[in-house]
Amino acid sequence: MRRRRTPVLTWIKEVSTQPKAYITPQQYLEIERRAEYKSEYCAGEMFATAGATERHVILVGNALFALRQQLAGEDRRVYSNDMRVRVNATGLYTYPDLIVVCGPRQFADDQSDTLLNPQLIVEVLSPSTEAYDRGRKFDHYKTIPSLIYYVLIANDRIHVDLLTRESENRWIVTSASGPDATLDLPALAASFSLAALYEQTDLTPGF
């Protein structure tokens, strides 16, 4: 007897309506530590991270170089986007583009690959992530007690937004635009020169 095949569209619909398996944070970490590609985690689900454009990579590299020059010292660490951050209050595990920690580092376990106490987080925006980085992701980040600064670097123009914690529930936004601008981070004794930050990108005049 010939086997009857289920139409493709019907099969896709059946699969898409099946409940997703819940993954615990411990299971996520076990999978993530063996994975070839990075994924974020929240509320029982893993989310693969997208690749980056050349401009994004250059901006992250320039910001990393600038901060490491200014924050030298054993108790001041600057991490690139391979360091994972856990937001304890919401359960988010994520990979910010840059992280700064001054003083003792706190990790989720003895693997020292999941940081708990960043003082500064930097995200380079992209069209696909900007709304999330400015909105829901910041809602996660601002529950981190140690966080003082959240820096958002524009990818389509020379512009940076700095969000500074003033109190538990109040953040002040400072913006800077153009190659002559600078943003100060007084709590870290550091600053961002936008000319240096956007160097070698096609947004810089004379590139």
C-alpha atoms as an extended CHARMM CRD file, in Angstrom:
* protein
*
       207  EXT
         1         1  MET       CA              0.0000000000        0.0000000000        0.0000000000  PROA      1               0.0000000000
         2         2  ARG       CA              1.3550000000        3.3910000000       -0.9590000000  PROA      2               0.0000000000
         3         3  ARG       CA              2.0450000000        5.7260000000        2.0100000000  PROA      3               0.0000000000
         4         4  ARG       CA              0.1490000000        8.9770000000        1.9220000000  PROA      4               0.0000000000
         5         5  ARG       CA              2.3400000000       12.0620000000        2.4430000000  PROA      5               0.0000000000
         6         6  THR       CA              1.3040000000       14.9600000000        4.6200000000  PROA      6               0.0000000000
         7         7  PRO       CA              1.2290000000       18.2270000000        2.6300000000  PROA      7               0.0000000000
         8         8  VAL       CA              4.2390000000       20.4530000000        3.4630000000  PROA      8               0.0000000000
         9         9  LEU       CA              2.1730000000       23.4380000000        4.5940000000  PROA      9               0.0000000000
        10        10  THR       CA              0.1340000000       21.2220000000        6.9210000000  PROA      10              0.0000000000
        11        11  TRP       CA              3.3350000000       19.7600000000        8.3910000000  PROA      11              0.0000000000
        12        12  ILE       CA              4.8120000000       23.2460000000        8.9780000000  PROA      12              0.0000000000
        13        13  LYS       CA              1.6210000000       24.3800000000       10.6960000000  PROA      13              0.0000000000
        14        14  GLU       CA              1.6080000000       21.3100000000       12.9440000000  PROA      14              0.0000000000
        15        15  VAL       CA              5.2530000000       21.8480000000       13.9330000000  PROA      15              0.0000000000
        16        16  SER       CA              4.8050000000       25.5740000000       14.5770000000  PROA      16              0.0000000000
        17        17  THR       CA              1.8680000000       24.9670000000       16.9320000000  PROA      17              0.0000000000
        18        18  GLN       CA              3.7570000000       22.4820000000       19.0810000000  PROA      18              0.0000000000
        19        19  PRO       CA              4.7730000000       23.9090000000       22.4780000000  PROA      19              0.0000000000
        20        20  LYS       CA              8.4210000000       24.9320000000       22.7540000000  PROA      20              0.0000000000
        21        21  ALA       CA             10.5680000000       22.9880000000       25.1700000000  PROA      21              0.0000000000
        22        22  TYR       CA             11.5630000000       24.9750000000       28.2460000000  PROA      22              0.0000000000
        23        23  ILE       CA             15.3050000000       25.1660000000       28.8110000000  PROA      23              0.0000000000
        24        24  THR       CA             16.6350000000       25.8550000000       32.2810000000  PROA      24              0.0000000000
        25        25  PRO       CA             19.4960000000       28.3200000000       32.8030000000  PROA      25              0.0000000000
        26        26  GLN       CA             21.7510000000       25.3900000000       33.7010000000  PROA      26              0.0000000000
        27        27  GLN       CA             20.8440000000       23.5750000000       30.4760000000  PROA      27              0.0000000000
        28        28  TYR       CA             21.4460000000       26.7640000000       28.4900000000  PROA      28              0.0000000000
        29        29  LEU       CA             24.9300000000       27.1550000000       29.9410000000  PROA      29              0.0000000000
        30        30  GLU       CA             25.7650000000       23.5120000000       29.2410000000  PROA      30              0.0000000000
        31        31  ILE       CA             24.6990000000       23.9290000000       25.6130000000  PROA      31              0.0000000000
        32        32  GLU       CA             26.2710000000       27.3630000000       25.2050000000  PROA      32              0.0000000000
        33        33  ARG       CA             29.6620000000       26.3510000000       26.5380000000  PROA      33              0.0000000000
        34        34  ARG       CA             29.8890000000       23.6400000000       23.8810000000  PROA      34              0.0000000000
        35        35  ALA       CA             28.3220000000       25.6340000000       21.0390000000  PROA      35              0.0000000000
        36        36  GLU       CA             30.1990000000       26.9830000000       18.0500000000  PROA      36              0.0000000000
        37        37  TYR       CA             28.0050000000       30.0830000000       17.8520000000  PROA      37              0.0000000000
        38        38  LYS       CA             26.7260000000       32.3600000000       20.6020000000  PROA      38              0.0000000000
        39        39  SER       CA             23.1070000000       32.4740000000       21.7700000000  PROA      39              0.0000000000
        40        40  GLU       CA             21.3320000000       34.6110000000       24.3340000000  PROA      40              0.0000000000
        41        41  TYR       CA             18.8260000000       33.2340000000       26.8200000000  PROA      41              0.0000000000
        42        42  CYS       CA             15.7030000000       34.4990000000       28.5650000000  PROA      42              0.0000000000
        43        43  ALA       CA             12.5630000000       32.9320000000       30.0340000000  PROA      43              0.0000000000
        44        44  GLY       CA             13.4300000000       29.3960000000       29.0350000000  PROA      44              0.0000000000
        45        45  GLU       CA             14.3630000000       30.0970000000       25.4000000000  PROA      45              0.0000000000
        46        46  MET       CA             17.6450000000       30.4690000000       23.5140000000  PROA      46              0.0000000000
        47        47  PHE       CA             18.0750000000       33.0900000000       20.7870000000  PROA      47              0.0000000000
        48        48  ALA       CA             20.9210000000       32.9430000000       18.2620000000  PROA      48              0.0000000000
        49        49  THR       CA             22.8580000000       36.1960000000       17.8250000000  PROA      49              0.0000000000
        50        50  ALA       CA             23.2500000000       37.6700000000       14.3520000000  PROA      50              0.0000000000
        51        51  GLY       CA             26.5290000000       38.3690000000       12.6060000000  PROA      51              0.0000000000
        52        52  ALA       CA             27.9830000000       41.8840000000       12.4700000000  PROA      52              0.0000000000
        53        53  THR       CA             28.7670000000       44.2470000000        9.6010000000  PROA      53              0.0000000000
        54        54  GLU       CA             32.2490000000       45.6520000000        9.0030000000  PROA      54              0.0000000000
        55        55  ARG       CA             31.2160000000       49.0350000000       10.3990000000  PROA      55              0.0000000000
        56        56  HSD       CA             29.8580000000       47.4030000000       13.5580000000  PROA      56              0.0000000000
        57        57  VAL       CA             33.0960000000       45.4850000000       14.0750000000  PROA      57              0.0000000000
        58        58  ILE       CA             35.2000000000       48.6270000000       13.5830000000  PROA      58              0.0000000000
        59        59  LEU       CA             33.1050000000       50.6210000000       16.0650000000  PROA      59              0.0000000000
        60        60  VAL       CA             33.3940000000       47.9010000000       18.7160000000  PROA      60              0.0000000000
        61        61  GLY       CA             37.1410000000       47.6610000000       18.1460000000  PROA      61              0.0000000000
        62        62  ASN       CA             37.6380000000       51.4300000000       18.3710000000  PROA      62              0.0000000000
        63        63  ALA       CA             35.6090000000       51.6510000000       21.5790000000  PROA      63              0.0000000000
        64        64  LEU       CA             37.5310000000       48.7270000000       23.0760000000  PROA      64              0.0000000000
        65        65  PHE       CA             40.8740000000       50.3340000000       22.2200000000  PROA      65              0.0000000000
        66        66  ALA       CA             39.8470000000       53.7220000000       23.6390000000  PROA      66              0.0000000000
        67        67  LEU       CA             38.6040000000       52.2700000000       26.9130000000  PROA      67              0.0000000000
        68        68  ARG       CA             41.5810000000       49.9660000000       27.4310000000  PROA      68              0.0000000000
        69        69  GLN       CA             43.9600000000       52.8890000000       26.9560000000  PROA      69              0.0000000000
        70        70  GLN       CA             42.1910000000       54.8630000000       29.6770000000  PROA      70              0.0000000000
        71        71  LEU       CA             41.3280000000       52.0590000000       32.0960000000  PROA      71              0.0000000000
        72        72  ALA       CA             44.6580000000       50.3510000000       32.5290000000  PROA      72              0.0000000000
        73        73  GLY       CA             45.2030000000       48.6210000000       35.8420000000  PROA      73              0.0000000000
        74        74  GLU       CA             44.6490000000       45.2870000000       37.5280000000  PROA      74              0.0000000000
        75        75  ASP       CA             41.2950000000       46.2810000000       39.0370000000  PROA      75              0.0000000000
        76        76  ARG       CA             39.8640000000       47.7940000000       35.8160000000  PROA      76              0.0000000000
        77        77  ARG       CA             38.8090000000       45.3460000000       33.1270000000  PROA      77              0.0000000000
        78        78  VAL       CA             37.3400000000       45.9220000000       29.6560000000  PROA      78              0.0000000000
        79        79  TYR       CA             35.7120000000       42.9120000000       28.0230000000  PROA      79              0.0000000000
        80        80  SER       CA             34.6620000000       42.4250000000       24.4190000000  PROA      80              0.0000000000
        81        81  ASN       CA             31.4740000000       40.7140000000       23.2720000000  PROA      81              0.0000000000
        82        82  ASP       CA             32.7310000000       37.2350000000       24.1470000000  PROA      82              0.0000000000
        83        83  MET       CA             31.9910000000       37.8780000000       27.8310000000  PROA      83              0.0000000000
        84        84  ARG       CA             28.4810000000       36.8700000000       28.8260000000  PROA      84              0.0000000000
        85        85  VAL       CA             26.4120000000       38.9150000000       31.3130000000  PROA      85              0.0000000000
        86        86  ARG       CA             23.6140000000       37.5580000000       33.4820000000  PROA      86              0.0000000000
        87        87  VAL       CA             20.9180000000       39.9320000000       34.6730000000  PROA      87              0.0000000000
        88        88  ASN       CA             19.9020000000       38.3770000000       37.9630000000  PROA      88              0.0000000000
        89        89  ALA       CA             16.5930000000       40.1920000000       38.3400000000  PROA      89              0.0000000000
        90        90  THR       CA             15.1940000000       39.0980000000       34.9760000000  PROA      90              0.0000000000
        91        91  GLY       CA             17.1600000000       35.9750000000       34.0910000000  PROA      91              0.0000000000
        92        92  LEU       CA             18.5750000000       37.3810000000       30.8470000000  PROA      92              0.0000000000
        93        93  TYR       CA             21.8960000000       35.9960000000       29.6140000000  PROA      93              0.0000000000
        94        94  THR       CA             23.3790000000       38.2150000000       26.9320000000  PROA      94              0.0000000000
        95        95  TYR       CA             26.5860000000       39.3350000000       25.2110000000  PROA      95              0.0000000000
        96        96  PRO       CA             26.9940000000       43.1360000000       25.2670000000  PROA      96              0.0000000000
        97        97  ASP       CA             29.3980000000       44.5890000000       22.7170000000  PROA      97              0.0000000000
        98        98  LEU       CA             31.6290000000       45.9250000000       25.5250000000  PROA      98              0.0000000000
        99        99  ILE       CA             31.6850000000       45.7260000000       29.3160000000  PROA      99              0.0000000000
       100       100  VAL       CA             33.7220000000       47.5660000000       31.9360000000  PROA      100             0.0000000000
       101       101  VAL       CA             34.2410000000       46.3660000000       35.5080000000  PROA      101             0.0000000000
       102       102  CYS       CA             36.2010000000       48.2840000000       38.1160000000  PROA      102             0.0000000000
       103       103  GLY       CA             37.1100000000       46.4810000000       41.2940000000  PROA      103             0.0000000000
       104       104  PRO       CA             36.3370000000       42.8480000000       42.1500000000  PROA      104             0.0000000000
       105       105  ARG       CA             34.5840000000       40.8800000000       39.4180000000  PROA      105             0.0000000000
       106       106  GLN       CA             31.5680000000       38.7870000000       40.3200000000  PROA      106             0.0000000000
       107       107  PHE       CA             30.8430000000       35.6910000000       38.2210000000  PROA      107             0.0000000000
       108       108  ALA       CA             27.8940000000       33.3300000000       38.1700000000  PROA      108             0.0000000000
       109       109  ASP       CA             30.1130000000       30.2850000000       38.8360000000  PROA      109             0.0000000000
       110       110  ASP       CA             33.7040000000       29.1060000000       38.8080000000  PROA      110             0.0000000000
       111       111  GLN       CA             33.8250000000       29.0630000000       34.9880000000  PROA      111             0.0000000000
       112       112  SER       CA             34.3560000000       32.8780000000       35.0760000000  PROA      112             0.0000000000
       113       113  ASP       CA             32.5080000000       33.3220000000       31.7880000000  PROA      113             0.0000000000
       114       114  THR       CA             29.2600000000       34.9000000000       33.0470000000  PROA      114             0.0000000000
       115       115  LEU       CA             29.6790000000       38.3290000000       34.6460000000  PROA      115             0.0000000000
       116       116  LEU       CA             27.2160000000       39.7570000000       37.1710000000  PROA      116             0.0000000000
       117       117  ASN       CA             28.4540000000       43.2580000000       38.0490000000  PROA      117             0.0000000000
       118       118  PRO       CA             29.3010000000       45.4840000000       35.0490000000  PROA      118             0.0000000000
       119       119  GLN       CA             29.6570000000       49.2240000000       35.6760000000  PROA      119             0.0000000000
       120       120  LEU       CA             29.4530000000       50.1510000000       31.9860000000  PROA      120             0.0000000000
       121       121  ILE       CA             27.7720000000       48.4070000000       29.0560000000  PROA      121             0.0000000000
       122       122  VAL       CA             28.2420000000       49.4700000000       25.4330000000  PROA      122             0.0000000000
       123       123  GLU       CA             25.9810000000       48.4140000000       22.5640000000  PROA      123             0.0000000000
       124       124  VAL       CA             26.5630000000       49.3390000000       18.9200000000  PROA      124             0.0000000000
       125       125  LEU       CA             23.1510000000       49.7940000000       17.3540000000  PROA      125             0.0000000000
       126       126  SER       CA             21.9360000000       48.2370000000       14.1200000000  PROA      126             0.0000000000
       127       127  PRO       CA             18.6010000000       48.5360000000       12.2750000000  PROA      127             0.0000000000
       128       128  SER       CA             17.5170000000       45.1050000000       13.5060000000  PROA      128             0.0000000000
       129       129  THR       CA             18.4580000000       45.6150000000       17.1800000000  PROA      129             0.0000000000
       130       130  GLU       CA             18.0700000000       49.3490000000       17.8900000000  PROA      130             0.0000000000
       131       131  ALA       CA             14.4960000000       49.1990000000       19.1950000000  PROA      131             0.0000000000
       132       132  TYR       CA             15.3640000000       46.2770000000       21.4810000000  PROA      132             0.0000000000
       133       133  ASP       CA             18.6300000000       47.8520000000       22.7150000000  PROA      133             0.0000000000
       134       134  ARG       CA             16.8760000000       51.1310000000       23.5440000000  PROA      134             0.0000000000
       135       135  GLY       CA             13.7690000000       49.5360000000       24.9930000000  PROA      135             0.0000000000
       136       136  ARG       CA             13.3460000000       46.0600000000       26.4010000000  PROA      136             0.0000000000
       137       137  LYS       CA             17.0600000000       45.3160000000       26.7080000000  PROA      137             0.0000000000
       138       138  PHE       CA             17.6220000000       48.4990000000       28.6740000000  PROA      138             0.0000000000
       139       139  ASP       CA             14.7330000000       47.4550000000       30.9300000000  PROA      139             0.0000000000
       140       140  HSD       CA             16.8140000000       44.3700000000       31.7380000000  PROA      140             0.0000000000
       141       141  TYR       CA             20.1060000000       46.2400000000       32.1150000000  PROA      141             0.0000000000
       142       142  LYS       CA             18.8400000000       48.9420000000       34.4530000000  PROA      142             0.0000000000
       143       143  THR       CA             17.9770000000       46.2940000000       37.0750000000  PROA      143             0.0000000000
       144       144  ILE       CA             21.7130000000       45.5370000000       37.4610000000  PROA      144             0.0000000000
       145       145  PRO       CA             22.6310000000       47.3510000000       40.7180000000  PROA      145             0.0000000000
       146       146  SER       CA             26.2670000000       47.9370000000       39.7260000000  PROA      146             0.0000000000
       147       147  LEU       CA             25.4980000000       49.4990000000       36.3290000000  PROA      147             0.0000000000
       148       148  ILE       CA             26.3410000000       53.2090000000       36.0990000000  PROA      148             0.0000000000
       149       149  TYR       CA             26.5830000000       53.8550000000       32.3480000000  PROA      149             0.0000000000
       150       150  TYR       CA             24.8120000000       52.4980000000       29.2840000000  PROA      150             0.0000000000
       151       151  VAL       CA             26.3460000000       53.6630000000       25.9920000000  PROA      151             0.0000000000
       152       152  LEU       CA             24.5280000000       53.3750000000       22.6530000000  PROA      152             0.0000000000
       153       153  ILE       CA             26.6890000000       53.9360000000       19.5800000000  PROA      153             0.0000000000
       154       154  ALA       CA             24.8520000000       54.7620000000       16.3510000000  PROA      154             0.0000000000
       155       155  ASN       CA             25.7520000000       52.7220000000       13.2890000000  PROA      155             0.0000000000
       156       156  ASP       CA             24.3320000000       55.0450000000       10.6390000000  PROA      156             0.0000000000
       157       157  ARG       CA             25.7460000000       58.4250000000       11.7320000000  PROA      157             0.0000000000
       158       158  ILE       CA             28.3400000000       59.8990000000       14.0970000000  PROA      158             0.0000000000
       159       159  HSD       CA             26.2280000000       59.9300000000       17.2360000000  PROA      159             0.0000000000
       160       160  VAL       CA             26.3820000000       58.4260000000       20.7340000000  PROA      160             0.0000000000
       161       161  ASP       CA             23.7960000000       58.3720000000       23.5320000000  PROA      161             0.0000000000
       162       162  LEU       CA             24.9870000000       58.0130000000       27.1210000000  PROA      162             0.0000000000
       163       163  LEU       CA             22.5130000000       56.9440000000       29.7970000000  PROA      163             0.0000000000
       164       164  THR       CA             23.7810000000       57.6610000000       33.3110000000  PROA      164             0.0000000000
       165       165  ARG       CA             22.1910000000       56.3260000000       36.4850000000  PROA      165             0.0000000000
       166       166  GLU       CA             21.2480000000       59.1880000000       38.8030000000  PROA      166             0.0000000000
       167       167  SER       CA             19.2650000000       57.0980000000       41.2870000000  PROA      167             0.0000000000
       168       168  GLU       CA             17.6790000000       53.6590000000       41.4330000000  PROA      168             0.0000000000
       169       169  ASN       CA             14.8570000000       54.5880000000       39.0650000000  PROA      169             0.0000000000
       170       170  ARG       CA             16.2100000000       57.6670000000       37.2860000000  PROA      170             0.0000000000
       171       171  TRP       CA             18.5510000000       57.8030000000       34.3000000000  PROA      171             0.0000000000
       172       172  ILE       CA             19.8450000000       60.9010000000       32.5250000000  PROA      172             0.0000000000
       173       173  VAL       CA             20.4150000000       60.8770000000       28.7540000000  PROA      173             0.0000000000
       174       174  THR       CA             23.3390000000       62.8130000000       27.2720000000  PROA      174             0.0000000000
       175       175  SER       CA             23.8680000000       62.8380000000       23.5140000000  PROA      175             0.0000000000
       176       176  ALA       CA             26.8370000000       63.7940000000       21.3590000000  PROA      176             0.0000000000
       177       177  SER       CA             27.0080000000       64.1560000000       17.5840000000  PROA      177             0.0000000000
       178       178  GLY       CA             29.7310000000       64.9050000000       15.0530000000  PROA      178             0.0000000000
       179       179  PRO       CA             33.4690000000       64.1810000000       14.9340000000  PROA      179             0.0000000000
       180       180  ASP       CA             34.3590000000       67.1020000000       17.2490000000  PROA      180             0.0000000000
       181       181  ALA       CA             32.1870000000       65.8490000000       20.1320000000  PROA      181             0.0000000000
       182       182  THR       CA             33.2610000000       64.0590000000       23.3110000000  PROA      182             0.0000000000
       183       183  LEU       CA             31.2830000000       62.1890000000       25.9650000000  PROA      183             0.0000000000
       184       184  ASP       CA             32.6640000000       62.0580000000       29.5170000000  PROA      184             0.0000000000
       185       185  LEU       CA             32.3740000000       59.1500000000       31.9460000000  PROA      185             0.0000000000
       186       186  PRO       CA             33.4690000000       60.8130000000       35.1950000000  PROA      186             0.0000000000
       187       187  ALA       CA             32.7520000000       57.8240000000       37.4570000000  PROA      187             0.0000000000
       188       188  LEU       CA             35.3280000000       55.8630000000       35.4470000000  PROA      188             0.0000000000
       189       189  ALA       CA             37.6900000000       58.7630000000       34.7560000000  PROA      189             0.0000000000
       190       190  ALA       CA             37.2670000000       58.0700000000       31.0330000000  PROA      190             0.0000000000
       191       191  SER       CA             35.6850000000       59.6140000000       27.9400000000  PROA      191             0.0000000000
       192       192  PHE       CA             34.6960000000       58.8670000000       24.3610000000  PROA      192             0.0000000000
       193       193  SER       CA             36.0920000000       60.9800000000       21.5270000000  PROA      193             0.0000000000
       194       194  LEU       CA             33.6890000000       60.5160000000       18.6280000000  PROA      194             0.0000000000
       195       195  ALA       CA             36.4680000000       61.2470000000       16.1280000000  PROA      195             0.0000000000
       196       196  ALA       CA             38.4560000000       58.2970000000       17.4840000000  PROA      196             0.0000000000
       197       197  LEU       CA             35.3660000000       56.1490000000       17.9160000000  PROA      197             0.0000000000
       198       198  TYR       CA             34.3330000000       56.4700000000       14.2550000000  PROA      198             0.0000000000
       199       199  GLU       CA             37.8770000000       56.3570000000       12.8480000000  PROA      199             0.0000000000
       200       200  GLN       CA             38.2230000000       54.1110000000        9.7680000000  PROA      200             0.0000000000
       201       201  THR       CA             34.4740000000       53.9000000000        9.2240000000  PROA      201             0.0000000000
       202       202  ASP       CA             32.8940000000       55.2280000000        6.0380000000  PROA      202             0.0000000000
       203       203  LEU       CA             31.0250000000       57.7430000000        8.2180000000  PROA      203             0.0000000000
       204       204  THR       CA             34.2550000000       59.6310000000        8.9100000000  PROA      204             0.0000000000
       205       205  PRO       CA             35.0340000000       62.5220000000        6.5280000000  PROA      205             0.0000000000
       206       206  GLY       CA             37.9970000000       61.7000000000        4.3550000000  PROA      206             0.0000000000
       207       207  PHE       CA             37.7020000000       57.9270000000        4.7790000000  PROA      207             0.0000000000
